[in-house]
Amino acid sequence: MLSSRVSVFAVVGLAVTVLSGQTRPAQPQARPLAREQAALNRVLDDFDRFYDARLTAQGIVGASIIVLHDHRTLHQRVFGFADLAARRPVDADTIFHWASITKTLTGIAIMQLRDRGRLSLDDPIVQYLPELREVHNPFGPMEAITLRMLMSHTSGFRMATWPWGGDEAWQPHEPLHWSQLVAMMPYTKIEFPPGSKYSYSNPGIVFLGRVIELLTTDDYEVYIDKNILKPLEMHRTYFDTTPYHLLPDRSHSYYWKNGAPVEARFDHNTGITVSNGGLNAPLTDMAKYMDFLIGNPERRAIYDGVLSRSSLEEMWTPVAAVEGGQDGGARIGLSFFLEEHGGMPFVAHSGGQNAFISHFYVNVDRRIAYVAAFNTVAEPVGPDGRGNTRQLDRDIRDYLVRNVIPVVAPR
């Protein structure tokens, strides 16, 4: 399977890269810095071998991962094909779909509006969306459900965005219009007492996106572009269908079925659910987002203009335990997950939609982060023998936590 390394030593936000292959010039061992670089090179070589072997065994068509440390992109690995039929390889510019990682941008936008006095996190959602009064709440009035609950997935709304179709080729991938959601509100119920526990909810984030639109009079995509993407210089990031000039870099996606990869819908539209999962970007843009989350003193004025550090840290304050998941002990904050791996705390979020799988992990104290994307999914394990991509994602995380992060960013 096609794969290559991009070792990038560039301050995030500057378009200066150094490409290196698998063979490096000999390092002068007498110098301590050269010895450290040689040790790091060996660690990254070992990771590349692990990464390629696991993705090959998994049947992944295409993937990429990027690791940041100290506000620099330390390492990027690309693998396989962005378009299997055309044999177009994944490269540093390949654009992946990030699905539910979009939710973190929606949360940041809500905090921006809170910090500017436009709303309170404890406002009831029906204050902005009176249509939700039609939802059946057997536990009390709908006024009990707040914006904070929607951000922390403790509101009681169901998980599925749209459980009525979308699985046929002729159907929209997601509903396209707010009126479609409103029409189904009398057929929607609250599943548990609001605020009593965590339960992941896609509709709740769609409702937050609607609040952003109503308060700002911008389309969701326009607001996020103006107030988050442009300040962070994420110029190749966009929502839903791809601009014409970026189509050559857009990745296709694949499901394993009957022993072979089958292409999913290409360049799909998330419609009215865009605030829940419409984000598309290359990993180089996502690296800029990771630097914002880590916090960069040299870019503090710009980053604080997007969202103050204190507000970000407020989002990373635990609200509820995440029960029944694969990551024991995980907690939810406001739009971000809080996890611990190898004794290290991480701010994290994953995405999964239309055969794309993605994840990011940020450790602020060690100033390190990574973001990974795959364009292939086979869940659950089936007769084709392909395991699930989520397990692969966890295996890569565990390898990095055990073998790379302690070398790159020791305490």
Sequence and secondary structure as in RCSB ss.txt:
>XXXX:A:sequence
MLSSRVSVFAVVGLAVTVLSGQTRPAQPQARPLAREQAALNRVLDDFDRFYDARLTAQGIVGASIIVLHDHRTLH
QRVFGFADLAARRPVDADTIFHWASITKTLTGIAIMQLRDRGRLSLDDPIVQYLPELREVHNPFGPMEAITLRML
MSHTSGFRMATWPWGGDEAWQPHEPLHWSQLVAMMPYTKIEFPPGSKYSYSNPGIVFLGRVIELLTTDDYEVYID
KNILKPLEMHRTYFDTTPYHLLPDRSHSYYWKNGAPVEARFDHNTGITVSNGGLNAPLTDMAKYMDFLIGNPERR
AIYDGVLSRSSLEEMWTPVAAVEGGQDGGARIGLSFFLEEHGGMPFVAHSGGQNAFISHFYVNVDRRIAYVAAFN
TVAEPVGPDGRGNTRQLDRDIRDYLVRNVIPVVAPR
>XXXX:A:secstr
  EEEE    BTTS       S      TTSHHHHHHHHHHHHHHHHHHHHHHHHHHHT SEEEEEEEETTEEEE
EEEEEEEETTTTEE  TT EEEEETTHHHHHHHHHHHHHHTTS  TTSBGGGT GGGGGSB TTS GGG BHHHH
HTT S   S S  S   STTS SS   HHHHHHTGGG B  S TTSS    HHHHHHHHHHHHHHH S HHHHHI
IIIITTTT TT EESS  GGGGGGB   EEEETTEEEE  SS   GGGHHHH EEEEHHHHHHHHHHHH  GGGH
HHHHHHS HHHHHHHTS  EE  SSSSTT EE SSSEEEEETTEEEEEEEEEETTEEEEEEEETTTTEEEEEEES
EE  S  TT    HHHHHHHHHHHIIIIIHHHHS  
